[in-house]
């Protein structure tokens, strides 16, 4: 399939306020509300055909930029700025392939972001959403799914134009071998202040919306066997909480798997090793420790790639997440002992595909296993979670962190007509709970077969008229 040239004729930016049903504590922030960004993009092909595409992502504060001097609203404005900068750039660009737009603007956009005081991770929010909307439009025009588009390289993905290391790599063959899964394990996030059992909650704090609130209730309702556990860098507090979590998980004799997320709360490797040794010395943590698949981004991004993590990797594999700021990050992480990198649609799906290919190249070259994990940024039911799941399914990953369905009551902020449209278009992924359309998880798994539809993972559209046009604060 030949990658067509296209021009981006119009980009429209919207947002919708999202209020969480439960506070979500990770790293240095307790999230209670945030806007969700939506993109509509109109493209034109060389033959004159035009079509619209879409994307969505929650604008989470204190993840892209953890500067404590910035308010949440300033963090939101950073992401709005990233979208605005890339929107102007791509509409001013000459016709190119979908990937060609991304590659041609990559350095230009990072430089523009730097001039606007945006770090590379925050700046990447712009292309991450708009490139996704561009490919969605292209898929719809050609009436093919995201899987078909990538496997046939409809976007024209040529990483060698940006990264010389790919000059001898058969990217078209690599893409053609990808095949989407029809179901995925949902890895449940256990936040730092999440109630674990009923006694952790005062009755007056109960939300009472029909969805589970404690970890015990979550397991009973969804049947999770995969978990992602946050640690906060305070050894005693972490060990005490991990023991309480283990008591809940160990109640079942069925096997479970877990990952640990440090969220940049450690200054060095020694502090993380101290945590793992303390866990090993606790009999009550034996099963939990044996279940851990990998450790995610324990060391602060400012120096995470400057420190040798080989002593830590001797305990378990370590991956980068927040340190995955640009296309060179995974390569730098490899040289300091990291074994993997996260996939998040908020960082860009082209980056995920490139890094998955790197996992294969690095594994063959180094004779050790490099891997990719699927992590969440509180993806919301609807366009956001569907496009992320479509990507994860194609990457061949068996499990994905999911937390948007837990901290937010279904399609919060969306009207009933919009909710019904998504439920009818994707009945395997959603169900109604007390009148609200919510993500459906059964036996710990998400069914994603319906995402293999025309476009990038969604056969329904939001109610654009009910949204607020995005504008930058003065």
Backbone torsions as a table, in degrees:
resi	resn	phi	psi	omega
1	UNK	NA	126.4	-179.6
2	UNK	-79.2	134.4	178.2
3	UNK	-75.6	116.6	-176.5
4	UNK	-77.4	151.6	171.6
5	UNK	-79.2	142.9	179.7
6	UNK	-145.9	155.6	174.5
7	UNK	-118.0	144.2	177.2
8	UNK	-95.8	113.3	-172.9
9	UNK	-93.2	-28.0	-176.2
10	UNK	-157.3	136.5	173.2
11	UNK	-128.7	124.7	178.1
12	UNK	-118.2	134.1	-175.5
13	UNK	-114.8	132.2	-178.9
14	UNK	-131.8	168.0	171.7
15	UNK	-150.8	160.1	-179.4
16	UNK	-140.5	131.9	-179.7
17	UNK	-73.7	133.5	178.3
18	UNK	-119.1	125.5	175.4
19	UNK	-108.9	129.3	-177.9
20	UNK	-77.8	146.1	176.6
21	UNK	-79.7	-26.5	178.2
22	UNK	-133.8	141.8	176.6
23	UNK	-68.4	140.1	-177.5
24	UNK	-115.9	110.3	-179.6
25	UNK	-98.8	120.2	173.6
26	UNK	-144.3	137.5	179.6
27	UNK	56.9	-121.2	-174.8
28	UNK	-102.9	6.9	-174.2
29	UNK	-127.6	146.3	167.3
30	UNK	-111.4	109.9	-174.6
31	UNK	-86.0	128.9	177.6
32	UNK	-124.0	-25.5	176.2
33	UNK	-160.2	156.0	178.9
34	UNK	-167.5	151.6	175.0
35	UNK	-79.1	149.4	172.0
36	UNK	-103.8	128.1	179.7
37	UNK	-87.4	139.7	175.2
38	UNK	-127.0	141.7	179.7
39	UNK	-123.7	133.6	167.6
40	UNK	-117.2	132.6	-174.4
41	UNK	-134.3	129.5	178.7
42	UNK	-108.3	123.6	179.0
43	UNK	-114.5	160.9	175.9
44	UNK	-131.5	130.6	176.8
45	UNK	-87.8	168.8	-177.8
46	UNK	-62.3	-26.8	179.5
47	UNK	-84.9	6.0	175.9
48	UNK	94.5	-11.4	179.6
49	UNK	-67.4	141.7	178.6
50	UNK	-126.0	151.1	178.1
51	UNK	-160.3	159.6	-178.7
52	UNK	-103.7	145.7	172.4
53	UNK	-129.8	169.5	-175.7
54	UNK	-147.4	162.5	174.4
55	UNK	-159.0	167.4	179.2
56	UNK	-156.9	151.1	179.3
57	UNK	-162.4	140.6	175.8
58	UNK	-72.3	139.8	-179.0
59	UNK	-94.1	81.9	-172.2
60	UNK	-80.2	126.7	177.9
61	UNK	-78.3	158.2	174.7
62	UNK	58.6	29.0	169.9
63	UNK	-118.9	-51.9	178.2
64	UNK	-67.9	-38.8	179.0
65	UNK	-139.3	113.1	-175.5
66	UNK	-96.7	19.9	177.1
67	UNK	-59.4	115.1	-176.9
68	UNK	-66.4	-15.5	179.9
69	UNK	-78.9	-12.4	179.4
70	UNK	-91.9	137.5	174.8
71	UNK	-77.8	166.0	175.5
72	UNK	-58.8	-40.8	-179.4
73	UNK	-63.8	-36.4	176.3
74	UNK	-66.7	-37.1	174.4
75	UNK	-61.7	-42.8	178.6
76	UNK	-61.2	-42.2	-179.4
77	UNK	-65.5	-30.9	175.0
78	UNK	-60.0	-44.0	-178.3
79	UNK	-71.9	-36.2	173.9
80	UNK	-61.2	-41.2	179.8
81	UNK	-64.3	-41.5	178.8
82	UNK	-60.3	-42.2	178.0
83	UNK	-65.5	-42.8	-178.3
84	UNK	-65.2	-44.5	179.8
85	UNK	-59.8	-47.4	-177.6
86	UNK	-71.5	-33.6	176.9
87	UNK	-58.7	-47.9	179.5
88	UNK	-64.6	-41.0	-176.6
89	UNK	-66.4	-45.6	-174.7
90	UNK	-72.5	-30.2	177.1
91	UNK	-73.7	-20.5	179.2
92	UNK	-91.2	-4.8	-175.4
93	UNK	-84.6	150.5	175.6
94	UNK	-70.0	164.0	179.7
95	UNK	-54.9	139.7	-179.5
96	UNK	-157.8	173.1	172.5
97	UNK	-71.3	167.1	179.1
98	UNK	-58.5	-48.6	177.7
99	UNK	-69.4	-32.4	179.1
100	UNK	-59.9	-37.0	175.4
101	UNK	-61.9	-46.9	179.7
102	UNK	-60.3	-49.6	-176.7
103	UNK	-65.7	-42.4	-177.7
104	UNK	-67.1	-27.6	-177.6
105	UNK	-100.9	-3.0	-172.2
106	UNK	-55.6	-59.1	-178.5
107	UNK	-68.0	-38.1	-179.7
108	UNK	-59.9	-45.1	-176.8
109	UNK	-69.5	-41.2	178.4
110	UNK	-61.9	-38.0	178.5
111	UNK	-67.2	-42.9	177.9
112	UNK	-63.1	-38.3	177.5
113	UNK	-64.1	-42.5	178.8
114	UNK	-60.8	-41.4	179.0
115	UNK	-65.6	-24.9	178.0
116	UNK	-95.8	15.0	178.6
117	UNK	64.6	33.7	175.8
118	UNK	-104.8	127.8	173.5
119	UNK	-70.3	164.3	-175.8
120	UNK	-58.3	-34.0	-179.3
121	UNK	-67.9	-43.3	177.6
122	UNK	-67.2	-41.7	179.8
123	UNK	-61.9	-33.0	-176.6
124	UNK	-66.8	-16.4	179.4
125	UNK	-59.8	-34.6	-179.5
126	UNK	-63.6	-61.0	177.7
127	UNK	-63.0	-31.3	-179.1
128	UNK	-57.2	-44.8	-178.8
129	UNK	-80.4	-43.5	-174.1
130	UNK	-72.9	-38.9	175.8
131	UNK	-61.3	-36.6	178.6
132	UNK	-65.5	-41.7	178.8
133	UNK	-67.2	-35.4	177.3
134	UNK	-62.8	-46.9	-179.3
135	UNK	-68.1	-34.9	176.4
136	UNK	-59.9	-44.4	178.6
137	UNK	-62.2	-42.3	-179.7
138	UNK	-65.1	-43.2	178.1
139	UNK	-60.2	-42.5	-179.5
140	UNK	-65.4	-40.5	178.4
141	UNK	-62.9	-37.2	-179.5
142	UNK	-92.1	-1.2	179.2
143	UNK	54.2	50.0	176.3
144	UNK	-132.4	163.0	-179.6
145	UNK	-84.2	167.5	174.6
146	UNK	-57.7	-43.6	179.4
147	UNK	-59.3	-49.1	-179.7
148	UNK	-61.7	-39.8	-178.7
149	UNK	-62.7	-45.8	-178.1
150	UNK	-71.4	-45.2	-178.2
151	UNK	-61.6	-32.1	178.2
152	UNK	-96.7	6.5	178.8
153	UNK	52.4	45.6	174.7
154	UNK	-59.6	-34.0	178.5
155	UNK	-72.7	-14.4	-177.2
156	UNK	75.8	45.3	-176.6
157	UNK	-70.5	113.7	179.4
158	UNK	-133.5	81.7	-175.9
159	UNK	-62.9	-21.2	-179.4
160	UNK	-63.8	-19.1	177.6
161	UNK	-71.3	-17.5	177.8
162	UNK	-112.7	-32.2	-170.2
163	UNK	-129.4	105.1	-177.7
164	UNK	-55.9	-26.2	-178.7
165	UNK	-59.9	-19.3	-178.4
166	UNK	-92.5	6.4	-175.2
167	UNK	-60.7	-30.8	179.4
168	UNK	-105.3	9.0	-175.9
169	UNK	-94.8	133.6	-178.5
170	UNK	-84.2	78.4	-176.9
171	UNK	-61.8	-43.6	179.0
172	UNK	-58.0	-40.0	178.5
173	UNK	-67.9	-40.8	177.9
174	UNK	-59.2	-45.8	-179.4
175	UNK	-66.1	-38.5	-178.1
176	UNK	-64.9	-24.8	-178.1
177	UNK	-83.8	-9.7	179.7
178	UNK	-70.8	146.2	179.4
179	UNK	-147.3	128.0	-175.6
180	UNK	-72.0	137.4	171.7
181	UNK	-76.4	159.1	178.0
182	UNK	-101.8	-10.3	174.3
183	UNK	-150.4	154.0	-176.9
184	UNK	-138.2	143.8	170.9
185	UNK	-71.0	133.6	175.0
186	UNK	-91.3	117.8	179.7
187	UNK	-90.6	109.9	-173.2
188	UNK	-76.0	132.7	178.2
189	UNK	-83.8	129.0	173.3
190	UNK	-106.4	100.3	-178.4
191	UNK	-70.3	169.0	-172.9
192	UNK	-69.2	-22.3	179.6
193	UNK	-121.3	13.7	179.3
194	UNK	-64.3	135.7	173.3
195	UNK	-67.6	136.5	-177.0
196	UNK	-96.0	-40.1	-179.8
197	UNK	-134.6	169.0	-175.1
198	UNK	-56.7	-36.6	-177.5
199	UNK	-68.4	-12.5	177.4
200	UNK	-76.9	-13.4	-176.0
201	UNK	-113.9	134.2	167.7
202	UNK	-73.5	137.0	179.8
203	UNK	-51.5	-31.7	-179.7
204	UNK	-71.5	-15.2	179.9
205	UNK	-90.9	-5.9	-179.8
206	UNK	-62.9	136.0	177.8
207	UNK	-78.0	-44.7	174.9
208	UNK	67.2	37.5	-178.9
209	UNK	-102.8	10.7	178.3
210	UNK	92.6	-7.7	177.9
211	UNK	-100.5	153.9	-179.7
212	UNK	-66.1	149.2	-178.1
213	UNK	-120.6	-38.2	178.5
214	UNK	-94.1	164.0	177.9
215	UNK	-60.6	-40.8	177.2
216	UNK	-57.6	-45.1	-179.3
217	UNK	-66.8	-38.3	178.6
218	UNK	-58.9	-48.1	-178.6
219	UNK	-64.2	-42.2	-179.8
220	UNK	-65.4	-35.3	-176.9
221	UNK	-80.1	-46.5	-171.8
222	UNK	-101.4	-20.3	-179.8
223	UNK	73.4	30.6	-178.6
224	UNK	-59.8	143.0	170.2
225	UNK	-125.3	0.0	176.1
226	UNK	-121.6	137.4	-175.9
227	UNK	-139.5	147.8	173.2
228	UNK	-120.1	122.0	-171.9
229	UNK	-113.6	124.9	178.3
230	UNK	-83.1	138.6	171.3
231	UNK	-121.8	152.0	-168.8
232	UNK	-113.6	1.6	177.3
233	UNK	91.8	-3.2	175.1
234	UNK	-102.5	107.9	-169.4
235	UNK	-55.2	-52.5	-176.9
236	UNK	-63.8	-45.9	-179.3
237	UNK	-63.0	-40.1	179.9
238	UNK	-65.5	-45.3	-179.1
239	UNK	-63.5	-43.6	179.0
240	UNK	-60.8	-43.9	-178.6
241	UNK	-70.2	-40.5	178.7
242	UNK	-60.8	-37.7	177.5
243	UNK	-65.0	-38.8	177.9
244	UNK	-66.9	-38.9	176.7
245	UNK	-64.8	-43.9	-179.7
246	UNK	-60.4	-36.8	179.0
247	UNK	-60.2	-35.3	179.1
248	UNK	-74.7	-48.4	-176.6
249	UNK	-66.1	-36.3	-175.5
250	UNK	-76.3	-5.9	177.8
251	UNK	-63.6	-29.1	178.2
252	UNK	-93.6	141.0	177.0
253	UNK	-82.7	-10.9	-179.9
254	UNK	-68.8	145.3	179.2
255	UNK	-62.1	146.8	172.1
256	UNK	-137.8	159.3	179.2
257	UNK	-124.2	149.4	-178.2
258	UNK	-143.0	158.6	170.1
259	UNK	-129.5	152.9	177.1
260	UNK	-108.1	135.7	178.7
261	UNK	-119.2	116.0	179.7
262	UNK	-84.2	-15.6	178.2
263	UNK	45.2	40.1	174.0
264	UNK	65.7	24.6	-174.3
265	UNK	-86.9	3.2	-177.7
266	UNK	-118.9	144.1	179.8
267	UNK	-88.6	-22.5	-176.6
268	UNK	-154.2	172.4	-179.0
269	UNK	-66.1	-35.8	-175.2
270	UNK	-58.1	-40.1	-179.2
271	UNK	-64.8	-35.9	179.8
272	UNK	-73.0	-41.4	177.9
273	UNK	-62.1	-37.6	177.3
274	UNK	-59.5	-41.3	177.8
275	UNK	-62.2	-48.1	-177.2
276	UNK	-65.6	-37.5	177.0
277	UNK	-66.9	-38.6	177.7
278	UNK	-64.9	-38.2	176.7
279	UNK	-63.2	-42.1	-178.1
280	UNK	-65.8	-25.3	-178.8
281	UNK	-84.5	-7.6	-178.7
282	UNK	-99.6	115.6	179.9
283	UNK	-58.4	-34.8	-179.1
284	UNK	-70.8	-8.2	179.4
285	UNK	-110.3	6.4	-175.7
286	UNK	-58.7	-50.6	-177.1
287	UNK	-68.1	-40.9	179.0
288	UNK	-61.8	-45.6	-179.6
289	UNK	-60.8	-41.0	179.8
290	UNK	-67.8	-19.8	-177.3
291	UNK	-86.3	-12.1	-171.2
292	UNK	-73.3	126.6	-177.8
293	UNK	-85.3	-39.1	-179.4
294	UNK	-166.5	167.2	178.2
295	UNK	-114.0	130.9	-174.5
296	UNK	-106.0	126.2	170.1
297	UNK	34.3	67.3	178.9
298	UNK	-78.0	-29.4	-171.2
299	UNK	-100.4	141.6	-176.3
300	UNK	-56.7	139.6	-174.2
301	UNK	-58.9	-25.3	-176.7
302	UNK	-62.4	-23.8	178.7
303	UNK	-142.2	12.6	-177.4
304	UNK	-60.7	-36.8	-176.4
305	UNK	-91.2	3.9	177.4
306	UNK	-101.4	-9.3	-176.3
307	UNK	-107.6	136.8	176.2
308	UNK	-73.2	118.3	-179.3
309	UNK	-99.9	11.8	-179.9
310	UNK	-55.7	-41.6	177.8
311	UNK	-60.2	-35.4	178.3
312	UNK	-74.4	-39.7	-180.0
313	UNK	-64.3	-18.2	176.6
314	UNK	-67.9	-22.3	178.3
315	UNK	-86.1	-44.4	-179.6
316	UNK	-166.4	159.9	178.9
317	UNK	-62.2	145.4	179.8
318	UNK	-123.9	136.5	179.7
319	UNK	-122.0	162.6	173.3
320	UNK	-100.4	151.1	174.9
321	UNK	-134.4	-76.0	178.3
322	UNK	-64.1	-25.0	178.6
323	UNK	-76.2	-7.6	179.2
324	UNK	-80.7	66.1	-171.8
325	UNK	-81.5	-34.6	-178.1
326	UNK	-144.7	-174.9	-174.2
327	UNK	-70.9	-13.2	179.2
328	UNK	-93.0	-8.8	-170.0
329	UNK	-64.3	-45.0	-177.1
330	UNK	-64.6	-37.7	177.8
331	UNK	-63.7	-42.1	177.7
332	UNK	-65.1	-39.3	-179.9
333	UNK	-64.6	-39.0	178.2
334	UNK	-56.3	-40.2	-175.4
335	UNK	-72.1	-14.2	-179.6
336	UNK	-111.4	12.3	170.7
337	UNK	105.9	-1.8	177.5
338	UNK	-72.0	148.3	-176.5
339	UNK	-107.6	-6.8	-175.9
340	UNK	-164.8	-178.6	-176.0
341	UNK	-149.0	151.3	-179.2
342	UNK	-86.9	154.1	167.6
343	UNK	-106.5	127.4	173.5
344	UNK	-143.2	131.4	-179.8
345	UNK	-62.9	-23.7	179.4
346	UNK	-70.3	-13.7	176.4
347	UNK	-97.8	-8.4	178.3
348	UNK	110.6	128.5	-177.7
349	UNK	-74.3	-26.3	175.6
350	UNK	-63.9	-40.2	178.0
351	UNK	-61.1	-41.0	179.3
352	UNK	-61.7	-43.9	-179.9
353	UNK	-65.7	-41.1	178.7
354	UNK	-64.2	-44.3	-178.7
355	UNK	-70.4	-30.1	174.2
356	UNK	-64.4	-42.3	176.5
357	UNK	-63.1	-37.8	177.2
358	UNK	-62.5	-38.4	178.2
359	UNK	-55.6	-41.8	178.4
360	UNK	-67.3	-46.2	-178.2
361	UNK	-64.1	-46.3	-178.3
362	UNK	-64.0	-40.1	-179.4
363	UNK	-62.7	-43.0	-179.9
364	UNK	-67.2	-38.2	-177.4
365	UNK	-74.8	-44.0	-172.7
366	UNK	-91.9	-15.2	-178.6
367	UNK	70.3	23.3	175.3
368	UNK	-135.5	160.4	-174.4
369	UNK	-83.3	123.8	169.3
370	UNK	-110.5	143.5	-173.9
371	UNK	-146.2	166.2	177.0
372	UNK	-117.0	141.1	174.7
373	UNK	-113.2	160.0	178.7
374	UNK	-110.0	113.0	-177.2
375	UNK	-114.9	165.9	-171.7
376	UNK	-114.1	152.7	168.1
377	UNK	-125.5	52.9	-179.2
378	UNK	52.4	49.7	179.7
379	UNK	-60.7	131.7	-175.3
380	UNK	-90.3	145.3	175.9
381	UNK	-53.6	137.4	-174.4
382	UNK	114.0	-145.2	-173.8
383	UNK	-57.0	-45.5	-174.2
384	UNK	-60.0	-53.7	-177.3
385	UNK	-69.5	-33.1	-178.1
386	UNK	-68.0	-42.5	-179.9
387	UNK	-69.0	-35.2	176.7
388	UNK	-66.7	-42.3	179.1
389	UNK	-66.3	-37.5	178.1
390	UNK	-61.7	-39.6	178.0
391	UNK	-67.0	-49.5	-178.1
392	UNK	-60.0	-42.3	179.8
393	UNK	-60.0	-40.1	-179.3
394	UNK	-73.0	-30.8	179.9
395	UNK	-69.2	-13.7	178.2
396	UNK	81.8	21.8	179.9
397	UNK	-88.6	137.9	-172.4
398	UNK	-82.8	-24.9	-177.6
399	UNK	-140.6	153.2	-177.1
400	UNK	-140.0	134.2	173.6
401	UNK	-63.2	132.4	176.2
402	UNK	-135.1	125.0	177.0
403	UNK	-136.8	-14.6	-179.7
404	UNK	-58.6	-36.2	-179.5
405	UNK	-69.5	-21.9	-177.1
406	UNK	-89.0	-42.4	-175.4
407	UNK	-87.2	-12.1	179.0
408	UNK	-126.8	140.9	-178.8
409	UNK	-80.0	88.6	175.9
410	UNK	59.6	-141.5	-178.1
411	UNK	-84.1	63.6	-177.6
412	UNK	-58.0	135.2	178.4
413	UNK	91.3	-15.8	-179.6
414	UNK	-93.4	143.5	177.4
415	UNK	-72.4	166.9	-176.4
416	UNK	-62.5	-37.0	-179.2
417	UNK	-62.4	-43.7	178.6
418	UNK	-65.3	-43.9	179.5
419	UNK	-60.5	-44.1	-179.8
420	UNK	-63.3	-38.6	179.7
421	UNK	-61.0	-42.2	179.9
422	UNK	-71.5	-37.0	177.3
423	UNK	-63.3	-43.1	-179.1
424	UNK	-70.7	-33.9	-179.8
425	UNK	-77.3	-28.3	-175.9
426	UNK	-136.0	65.4	-175.8
427	UNK	-67.9	-17.7	177.3
428	UNK	-77.7	-23.0	-174.2
429	UNK	-98.9	-19.6	-175.2
430	UNK	-127.7	161.2	173.2
431	UNK	-153.4	162.0	176.9
432	UNK	-92.3	133.8	174.0
433	UNK	-127.8	113.6	-177.2
434	UNK	51.1	42.2	176.0
435	UNK	86.6	-12.3	-178.4
436	UNK	-99.7	135.6	176.8
437	UNK	-77.8	119.6	-174.7
438	UNK	-125.2	158.5	176.3
439	UNK	-63.6	135.6	-176.8
440	UNK	-99.2	120.9	177.4
441	UNK	-127.7	120.7	-179.7
442	UNK	-126.6	132.1	-177.4
443	UNK	54.5	33.7	177.9
444	UNK	77.2	8.6	-173.4
445	UNK	-123.3	153.4	174.0
446	UNK	-107.5	131.4	173.2
447	UNK	-89.9	124.6	-174.4
448	UNK	-123.3	15.9	-177.1
449	UNK	-60.2	-36.7	-176.4
450	UNK	-70.2	-12.0	178.6
451	UNK	-74.8	-12.3	178.3
452	UNK	-83.4	62.1	-175.7
453	UNK	-119.6	177.0	177.4
454	UNK	-63.1	124.8	-177.2
455	UNK	106.4	-172.7	-178.5
456	UNK	-93.5	73.1	167.8
457	UNK	81.0	5.6	-179.6
458	UNK	-143.4	131.3	178.4
459	UNK	-105.4	8.0	177.6
460	UNK	-129.2	163.0	-179.9
461	UNK	-125.1	151.0	174.7
462	UNK	-68.7	168.3	174.6
463	UNK	-86.0	93.3	-174.2
464	UNK	-63.1	-34.3	-177.0
465	UNK	-67.7	-21.5	-178.4
466	UNK	-88.2	-0.4	-176.9
467	UNK	-98.3	164.7	176.7
468	UNK	-95.8	133.7	174.1
469	UNK	-65.4	137.2	-179.0
470	UNK	-76.4	137.0	175.3
471	UNK	-143.5	146.0	179.5
472	UNK	-80.2	139.6	175.6
473	UNK	-66.7	146.7	-180.0
474	UNK	-64.7	NA	NA
